[in-house]
């Protein structure tokens, strides 16, 4: 069972685990032309799949309350992390929208754990990542309500369902954070790691890709820049850039 709340009103949807009452609208796709490496990344979000590929409804689950509209104000969570390696750090702040009913400290811990993992973007000394809470960070990781996701991701149309990256901000939809996606059913922690790594990957300049051998059951981990919220395309779950 999924409980949606906005402005004090409760809407209970039994048997809908995705938090979306219908297929989201088409999302704009970024141009395929090469982007100068020093330019701000364009916004990225997953376009909705065709009707035949819409995420299936799942059996009712224990009630999860999703706030569909927070207060619209993002606050940087205080605190810093140790750098994930040696060298010049790529710095990031963690932002959380108010009135989500989600513990910011727990969210920060999950983000830090994902980005400090040796399979994340810093693997093999490729990059050093460090959370800060002052100054001008290189990127931002924000947890926001579906309504605020739609606003921050514009001109992309995320339909209250998808997350995105827009400029230097990875915008994580709280509905996906709380309930995951059918492609990761029963593996919410892995889905959260995927969500962080995928959207942060866009802020670092990485674009969407496909599962190698699409159309066959490869069984290999999906590339993290595959739109795994939509499906795995024959691959296995792949929450890490460098597994």
Secondary structure, 3 states (H helix, E strand, C coil): CEEEEECCEEEEECCCCCCCCCCCCCCCCCCCCCCCCCCCCCCEECCCCCHHHCCCCCCCCCCEEEEEECCCCEEECCCCCCCCCCCCEEEEEEEEECCCCCCHHHHHHHHHHHHHCCCCCCHHHCCEEEECCCCCCCEEEEEECHHHHHHHHCCCCCCCCCCEEECCEEEEEHHHHHHCCHHHCCCHHHHHHHHHHHHHHHHCCCCCECCCCCCCCCCCECCCCECCCCCCCCCECCCCCCC
